[in-house]
């Protein structure tokens, strides 16, 4: 294989890697949006339950439902944080690939 062909193959590999990473970021971003939407719904349920408890007192069932909703909200918050951390890590990989592409095309 000649040097030019190897160089082209190396560029193609870097571009393919970058595209795969960007697709992964896109998927994680969509997942993060879904998680945030779920979190918003759960937060609305927490508020509803708190209002209900404030108006009518805290029956065992309402208190249990509130506790469950608060736990769900916390789990959703944690899932959002983890998803955002994965996005940041992949963005770092994209930056590395971009640097490699810049070096490979600077000739």
N, C-alpha and C positions, 0 to 999 in steps of 0.2 A: 504494500500500500504506500502510495507516495505521501510526502509531507502535507500537501494540500488536501488530499482526501482524508487523512487522519485529522487534520485541523477542522475540516468541515464536519466530520463525524463527531468530533469533540464538541463543536458548537451545537450541533443538532441534539446531542445528549444533554447539554446544559439547558437549551431552550425547552426540551421535553421535561426536564426536571423542574424548571421554573413553572411551566404550565401546570404540572401535577400539583405543585405546592400552592399555586394560586387557586386551583380547583378545591384543594383541601381547605384553604382559608374561606372560600366561598361557602362550602358546606358547613363549616363550623360557625360562620357568621349567621347563616340561616337557622342553624340549631340554637344559637344564642338568642336570636329574635324569638323563636318559638318558646324558649324557656322564659324569656322576659314577659311574653304574653301570658303564659301560664301563671307566672309569679303575680302579675297584675290582677288576674282573676282571683287568685288565692287571697291577695291583699284586700280585695273588695269583700270577699267572704269574711275575712277577719273583722273588717269594719262593721259589716252587717251583724255579725254575732256580738260584737262589743256593744253595738247600739241596742240590740235585742236584750242583752243582759242588763244594760243600763235602764231600759224601760221596764222590764218585767222581772228583774232579779235573775240570779244565776242558778237556774236548775242544773242538776247534775248533767243532763244531756247537753245543754247549751255550753256549759263549761268544758265538757269533754270534746264537743265539736270545735270549740275555740282552740283548745289545746292542740287538737289534731291539725287544724288549719295553720296554726303558728308553726308547728313542726314541718308541715308541707312547705310553707313559705321559706323556712330556713334551708330545707333541702334544696329547694329551687334556687335560692340565692347562691348556695355552695356550688351547684351545677353550673350556674352562670359564671361564677368566678373561675372555675376549672376550665370552662370552654374559652373564656377570654385569655387565660394563661396559655392555653394551647395555641390560640391564634397568635399571640405575641411570640411564642417560640418558633412557630412556622414562619412568621414574618422575618425573624432573624435568619432563618435558612434561606429565604428568598433574597435577603440582602447579601448573603454569602455567594449565592449563585449569580446575582447581579455583578458582584465584584469579579467573579471568575469570568463572566461574559465580557466585562469591560477590559480585563487583562487580555483575554483571547482575541479581542477585536481591535486592540490598540496598535497593532502592527501596521 
